[in-house]
Amino acid sequence: MPAKSKAQQKAAGAALSAKRGDAKKSDLKGASRDMYESMSEKQLDELASTKRKGKPEHVDNDK
């Protein structure tokens, strides 16, 4: 599943870093912490590896 925004891609990258032990879980906040707890390393890798070109910075979830 590709990331829908740059912010989502960055959050997935932070969560993936913590999953792999490169960063501390305690440093995660908000969406990245939720992603860390609810997604597998493979799922995070798929989101984090999404190309950023053409993606909006944020996506409105109300739609």
MMTF fields as JSON, N, C-alpha, C and O atoms, coordinates in Angstrom:
{
  "mmtfVersion": "1.0.0",
  "mmtfProducer": "UNKNOWN",
  "numBonds": 251,
  "numAtoms": 252,
  "numGroups": 63,
  "numChains": 1,
  "numModels": 1,
  "chainsPerModel": [1],
  "groupsPerChain": [63],
  "chainIdList": ["A"],
  "bondAtomList": [4, 2, 8, 6, 12, 10, 16, 14, 20, 18, 24, 22, 28, 26, 32, 30, 36, 34, 40, 38, 44, 42, 48, 46, 52, 50, 56, 54, 60, 58, 64, 62, 68, 66, 72, 70, 76, 74, 80, 78, 84, 82, 88, 86, 92, 90, 96, 94, 100, 98, 104, 102, 108, 106, 112, 110, 116, 114, 120, 118, 124, 122, 128, 126, 132, 130, 136, 134, 140, 138, 144, 142, 148, 146, 152, 150, 156, 154, 160, 158, 164, 162, 168, 166, 172, 170, 176, 174, 180, 178, 184, 182, 188, 186, 192, 190, 196, 194, 200, 198, 204, 202, 208, 206, 212, 210, 216, 214, 220, 218, 224, 222, 228, 226, 232, 230, 236, 234, 240, 238, 244, 242, 248, 246],
  "bondOrderList": [1, 1, 1, 1, 1, 1, 1, 1, 1, 1, 1, 1, 1, 1, 1, 1, 1, 1, 1, 1, 1, 1, 1, 1, 1, 1, 1, 1, 1, 1, 1, 1, 1, 1, 1, 1, 1, 1, 1, 1, 1, 1, 1, 1, 1, 1, 1, 1, 1, 1, 1, 1, 1, 1, 1, 1, 1, 1, 1, 1, 1, 1],
  "groupList": [{"groupName": "MET", "atomNameList": ["N", "CA", "C", "O"], "elementList": ["N", "C", "C", "O"], "formalChargeList": [0, 0, 0, 0], "bondAtomList": [1, 0, 2, 1, 3, 2], "bondOrderList": [1, 1, 2], "singleLetterCode": "M", "chemCompType": "L-PEPTIDE LINKING"}, {"groupName": "PRO", "atomNameList": ["N", "CA", "C", "O"], "elementList": ["N", "C", "C", "O"], "formalChargeList": [0, 0, 0, 0], "bondAtomList": [1, 0, 2, 1, 3, 2], "bondOrderList": [1, 1, 2], "singleLetterCode": "P", "chemCompType": "L-PEPTIDE LINKING"}, {"groupName": "ALA", "atomNameList": ["N", "CA", "C", "O"], "elementList": ["N", "C", "C", "O"], "formalChargeList": [0, 0, 0, 0], "bondAtomList": [1, 0, 2, 1, 3, 2], "bondOrderList": [1, 1, 2], "singleLetterCode": "A", "chemCompType": "L-PEPTIDE LINKING"}, {"groupName": "LYS", "atomNameList": ["N", "CA", "C", "O"], "elementList": ["N", "C", "C", "O"], "formalChargeList": [0, 0, 0, 0], "bondAtomList": [1, 0, 2, 1, 3, 2], "bondOrderList": [1, 1, 2], "singleLetterCode": "K", "chemCompType": "L-PEPTIDE LINKING"}, {"groupName": "SER", "atomNameList": ["N", "CA", "C", "O"], "elementList": ["N", "C", "C", "O"], "formalChargeList": [0, 0, 0, 0], "bondAtomList": [1, 0, 2, 1, 3, 2], "bondOrderList": [1, 1, 2], "singleLetterCode": "S", "chemCompType": "L-PEPTIDE LINKING"}, {"groupName": "GLN", "atomNameList": ["N", "CA", "C", "O"], "elementList": ["N", "C", "C", "O"], "formalChargeList": [0, 0, 0, 0], "bondAtomList": [1, 0, 2, 1, 3, 2], "bondOrderList": [1, 1, 2], "singleLetterCode": "Q", "chemCompType": "L-PEPTIDE LINKING"}, {"groupName": "GLY", "atomNameList": ["N", "CA", "C", "O"], "elementList": ["N", "C", "C", "O"], "formalChargeList": [0, 0, 0, 0], "bondAtomList": [1, 0, 2, 1, 3, 2], "bondOrderList": [1, 1, 2], "singleLetterCode": "G", "chemCompType": "PEPTIDE LINKING"}, {"groupName": "LEU", "atomNameList": ["N", "CA", "C", "O"], "elementList": ["N", "C", "C", "O"], "formalChargeList": [0, 0, 0, 0], "bondAtomList": [1, 0, 2, 1, 3, 2], "bondOrderList": [1, 1, 2], "singleLetterCode": "L", "chemCompType": "L-PEPTIDE LINKING"}, {"groupName": "ARG", "atomNameList": ["N", "CA", "C", "O"], "elementList": ["N", "C", "C", "O"], "formalChargeList": [0, 0, 0, 0], "bondAtomList": [1, 0, 2, 1, 3, 2], "bondOrderList": [1, 1, 2], "singleLetterCode": "R", "chemCompType": "L-PEPTIDE LINKING"}, {"groupName": "ASP", "atomNameList": ["N", "CA", "C", "O"], "elementList": ["N", "C", "C", "O"], "formalChargeList": [0, 0, 0, 0], "bondAtomList": [1, 0, 2, 1, 3, 2], "bondOrderList": [1, 1, 2], "singleLetterCode": "D", "chemCompType": "L-PEPTIDE LINKING"}, {"groupName": "TYR", "atomNameList": ["N", "CA", "C", "O"], "elementList": ["N", "C", "C", "O"], "formalChargeList": [0, 0, 0, 0], "bondAtomList": [1, 0, 2, 1, 3, 2], "bondOrderList": [1, 1, 2], "singleLetterCode": "Y", "chemCompType": "L-PEPTIDE LINKING"}, {"groupName": "GLU", "atomNameList": ["N", "CA", "C", "O"], "elementList": ["N", "C", "C", "O"], "formalChargeList": [0, 0, 0, 0], "bondAtomList": [1, 0, 2, 1, 3, 2], "bondOrderList": [1, 1, 2], "singleLetterCode": "E", "chemCompType": "L-PEPTIDE LINKING"}, {"groupName": "THR", "atomNameList": ["N", "CA", "C", "O"], "elementList": ["N", "C", "C", "O"], "formalChargeList": [0, 0, 0, 0], "bondAtomList": [1, 0, 2, 1, 3, 2], "bondOrderList": [1, 1, 2], "singleLetterCode": "T", "chemCompType": "L-PEPTIDE LINKING"}, {"groupName": "HIS", "atomNameList": ["N", "CA", "C", "O"], "elementList": ["N", "C", "C", "O"], "formalChargeList": [0, 0, 0, 0], "bondAtomList": [1, 0, 2, 1, 3, 2], "bondOrderList": [1, 1, 2], "singleLetterCode": "H", "chemCompType": "L-PEPTIDE LINKING"}, {"groupName": "VAL", "atomNameList": ["N", "CA", "C", "O"], "elementList": ["N", "C", "C", "O"], "formalChargeList": [0, 0, 0, 0], "bondAtomList": [1, 0, 2, 1, 3, 2], "bondOrderList": [1, 1, 2], "singleLetterCode": "V", "chemCompType": "L-PEPTIDE LINKING"}, {"groupName": "ASN", "atomNameList": ["N", "CA", "C", "O"], "elementList": ["N", "C", "C", "O"], "formalChargeList": [0, 0, 0, 0], "bondAtomList": [1, 0, 2, 1, 3, 2], "bondOrderList": [1, 1, 2], "singleLetterCode": "N", "chemCompType": "L-PEPTIDE LINKING"}],
  "groupTypeList": [0, 1, 2, 3, 4, 3, 2, 5, 5, 3, 2, 2, 6, 2, 2, 7, 4, 2, 3, 8, 6, 9, 2, 3, 3, 4, 9, 7, 3, 6, 2, 4, 8, 9, 0, 10, 11, 4, 0, 4, 11, 3, 5, 7, 9, 11, 7, 2, 4, 12, 3, 8, 3, 6, 3, 1, 11, 13, 14, 9, 15, 9, 3],
  "groupIdList": [1, 2, 3, 4, 5, 6, 7, 8, 9, 10, 11, 12, 13, 14, 15, 16, 17, 18, 19, 20, 21, 22, 23, 24, 25, 26, 27, 28, 29, 30, 31, 32, 33, 34, 35, 36, 37, 38, 39, 40, 41, 42, 43, 44, 45, 46, 47, 48, 49, 50, 51, 52, 53, 54, 55, 56, 57, 58, 59, 60, 61, 62, 63],
  "secStructList": [7, 7, 7, 1, 1, 2, 2, 2, 2, 2, 2, 2, 2, 2, 2, 2, 2, 2, 2, 6, 6, 1, 1, 7, 4, 4, 4, 7, 7, 2, 2, 2, 2, 2, 2, 2, 2, 2, 1, 7, 2, 2, 2, 2, 2, 2, 2, 2, 6, 1, 7, 7, 6, 6, 7, 7, 1, 7, 7, 7, 6, 6, 7],
  "xCoordList": [0.85, 0.0, 0.896, 1.687, 0.788, 1.621, 1.137, -0.05, 2.064, 1.713, 0.885, 1.093, -0.046, -0.905, -0.346, -0.768, 0.607, 1.178, 2.629, 3.078, 3.345, 4.728, 4.792, 5.7, 3.835, 3.814, 3.635, 4.282, 2.765, 2.54, 3.809, 4.159, 4.485, 5.71, 6.807, 7.537, 6.917, 7.927, 7.628, 8.539, 6.362, 5.975, 6.272, 6.739, 6.004, 6.295, 7.801, 8.238, 8.582, 10.037, 10.548, 11.452, 9.982, 10.377, 10.002, 10.793, 8.804, 8.354, 9.205, 9.547, 9.541, 10.376, 11.766, 12.329, 12.304, 13.611, 13.594, 14.541, 12.522, 12.393, 12.206, 12.772, 11.422, 11.209, 12.53, 12.752, 13.403, 14.684, 15.733, 16.822, 15.413, 16.329, 17.302, 18.231, 17.1, 17.976, 17.598, 18.397, 16.398, 15.91, 15.155, 14.778, 14.941, 14.235, 12.726, 12.231, 12.009, 10.546, 10.02, 9.012, 10.698, 10.243, 10.333, 9.713, 11.086, 11.192, 10.036, 9.855, 9.251, 8.145, 6.962, 6.701, 6.243, 5.067, 3.971, 4.248, 2.752, 1.605, 1.475, 1.461, 1.379, 1.128, 2.241, 1.97, 3.477, 4.578, 4.521, 4.852, 4.109, 3.965, 2.811, 2.933, 1.702, 0.574, 0.969, 0.604, 1.709, 2.168, 3.101, 3.008, 3.99, 4.937, 4.197, 4.584, 3.138, 2.414, 1.456, 1.171, 0.956, -0.091, 0.337, -0.437, 1.547, 1.96, 3.213, 4.039, 3.328, 4.518, 5.665, 5.46, 6.869, 8.033, 7.865, 8.258, 7.288, 7.069, 6.103, 6.347, 5.006, 4.028, 4.662, 4.444, 5.447, 6.113, 7.105, 7.222, 7.816, 8.782, 8.086, 8.601, 6.927, 6.169, 5.743, 5.849, 5.264, 4.858, 6.057, 6.005, 7.126, 8.292, 9.018, 9.665, 8.921, 9.649, 8.876, 9.367, 7.688, 6.887, 7.625, 8.209, 7.592, 8.205, 7.425, 6.196, 8.136, 7.489, 7.05, 6.169, 7.639, 7.345, 5.852, 5.27, 5.249, 3.838, 2.886, 1.675, 3.398, 2.545, 2.321, 3.233, 1.113, 0.887, 1.564, 1.836, 1.835, 2.471, 1.54, 1.987, 0.256, -0.741, -1.994, -2.242, -2.774, -4.042, -5.15, -5.003, -6.251, -7.402, -8.152, -8.627, -8.27, -8.926, -10.438, -11.103, -11.006, -12.457, -13.218, -14.441, -12.533, -13.209, -13.482, -14.044],
  "yCoordList": [-1.172, 0.0, 1.234, 1.417, 2.071, 3.264, 4.365, 4.449, 5.195, 6.331, 7.334, 7.497, 8.002, 8.983, 10.395, 11.284, 10.611, 11.937, 11.826, 10.768, 12.936, 12.973, 12.757, 12.091, 13.319, 13.186, 11.72, 11.248, 11.014, 9.593, 8.792, 7.887, 9.11, 8.41, 8.649, 7.725, 9.872, 10.198, 9.494, 8.99, 9.459, 8.786, 7.297, 6.7, 6.699, 5.275, 5.029, 4.017, 5.937, 5.81, 5.861, 5.109, 6.733, 6.83, 5.564, 5.055, 5.063, 3.836, 2.643, 1.79, 2.584, 1.497, 1.54, 0.499, 2.713, 2.863, 2.322, 1.666, 2.599, 2.099, 0.58, -0.109, 0.06, -1.399, -2.122, -3.204, -1.522, -2.144, -1.916, -2.486, -1.087, -0.843, 0.295, 0.493, 1.051, 2.173, 3.438, 4.37, 3.475, 4.618, 4.075, 2.904, 4.931, 4.517, 4.621, 5.593, 3.626, 3.66, 4.851, 5.454, 5.182, 6.284, 7.643, 8.605, 7.739, 8.992, 9.196, 10.295, 8.143, 8.234, 8.971, 8.864, 9.728, 10.464, 10.313, 10.051, 10.475, 10.539, 9.367, 8.209, 9.683, 8.671, 7.638, 6.455, 8.059, 7.099, 6.077, 4.91, 6.5, 5.571, 4.591, 3.397, 5.099, 4.235, 3.22, 2.047, 3.676, 2.781, 1.713, 0.546, 2.106, 1.168, 0.025, -1.138, 0.363, -0.636, -1.485, -2.624, -0.956, -1.666, -2.279, -3.02, -1.989, -2.467, -3.336, -3.186, -4.241, -5.094, -4.329, -3.278, -4.869, -4.238, -4.183, -3.202, -5.223, -5.254, -4.157, -3.478, -3.982, -2.942, -1.554, -0.696, -1.342, -0.049, 0.205, 1.331, -0.831, -0.698, -0.286, 0.548, -0.865, -0.508, 0.955, 1.653, 1.419, 2.828, 3.759, 4.776, 3.424, 4.3, 4.384, 5.391, 3.353, 3.349, 4.0, 4.036, 4.51, 5.196, 6.439, 7.178, 6.658, 7.864, 9.096, 9.07, 10.165, 11.389, 12.318, 13.153, 12.196, 13.121, 13.104, 12.046, 14.281, 14.42, 14.2, 14.345, 13.856, 13.636, 14.965, 15.788, 15.174, 16.374, 16.214, 15.09, 17.309, 17.239, 16.525, 15.689, 16.863, 16.25, 15.939, 16.555, 14.988, 14.629, 14.812, 14.421, 15.401, 15.611, 14.297, 13.748, 13.781, 12.5, 12.589, 11.555, 13.779, 13.952, 13.527, 13.386, 13.323, 13.007, 11.542, 11.114],
  "zCoordList": [0.0, 0.0, 0.0, 0.925, -1.004, -1.073, -0.128, 0.189, 0.31, 1.17, 0.371, -0.831, 1.035, 0.37, 0.474, -0.265, 1.391, 1.566, 2.029, 2.47, 1.92, 2.385, 3.895, 4.393, 4.616, 6.076, 6.484, 7.419, 5.785, 6.088, 5.791, 6.549, 4.716, 4.337, 5.383, 5.741, 5.862, 6.875, 8.199, 8.855, 8.589, 9.83, 9.746, 10.716, 8.599, 8.409, 8.484, 9.03, 7.946, 8.008, 9.44, 9.805, 10.243, 11.649, 12.413, 13.206, 12.174, 12.836, 12.404, 13.223, 11.129, 10.617, 11.252, 11.589, 11.41, 12.043, 13.471, 13.905, 14.189, 15.561, 15.566, 16.415, 14.632, 14.546, 14.327, 14.871, 13.53, 13.198, 14.281, 14.217, 15.276, 16.372, 16.128, 16.911, 15.045, 14.732, 15.493, 15.583, 16.035, 16.811, 18.021, 18.055, 19.003, 20.213, 20.023, 19.452, 20.499, 20.448, 21.247, 20.88, 22.326, 23.181, 22.481, 22.934, 21.393, 20.65, 19.675, 19.15, 19.428, 18.485, 19.094, 20.292, 18.251, 18.686, 17.649, 16.478, 18.067, 17.167, 16.218, 16.637, 14.921, 13.896, 13.823, 13.615, 13.987, 13.892, 15.029, 14.824, 16.216, 17.333, 17.068, 17.342, 16.539, 16.199, 15.125, 15.206, 14.13, 13.069, 13.623, 13.244, 14.509, 15.114, 15.801, 15.679, 16.517, 17.305, 16.47, 16.839, 15.358, 14.631, 13.3, 12.693, 12.835, 11.518, 11.603, 12.503, 10.647, 10.582, 9.928, 9.32, 10.061, 9.444, 7.924, 7.293, 7.34, 5.89, 5.451, 4.454, 6.191, 5.863, 5.972, 5.117, 7.029, 7.207, 6.083, 5.599, 5.666, 4.587, 3.292, 2.548, 3.024, 1.82, 1.847, 0.838, 2.991, 3.108, 3.022, 2.33, 3.714, 3.771, 2.436, 2.151, 1.622, 0.351, -0.789, -1.917, -0.522, -1.535, -2.027, -1.234, -3.315, -3.887, -3.429, -3.366, -3.112, -2.626, -3.736, -3.525, -4.911, -5.997, -6.327, -6.566, -6.337, -6.671, -5.508, -5.676, -4.337, -3.173, -2.447, -2.362, -1.926, -1.111, 0.249, 0.671, 0.931, 2.246, 3.246, 4.03, 3.206, 4.09, 3.28, 2.243, 3.757, 3.128, 4.149, 5.307, 3.729, 4.612, 4.76, 3.766, 5.975, 6.232, 6.271, 6.343, 6.227, 6.352, 5.109, 5.155, 4.018, 2.751, 2.608, 1.599]
}
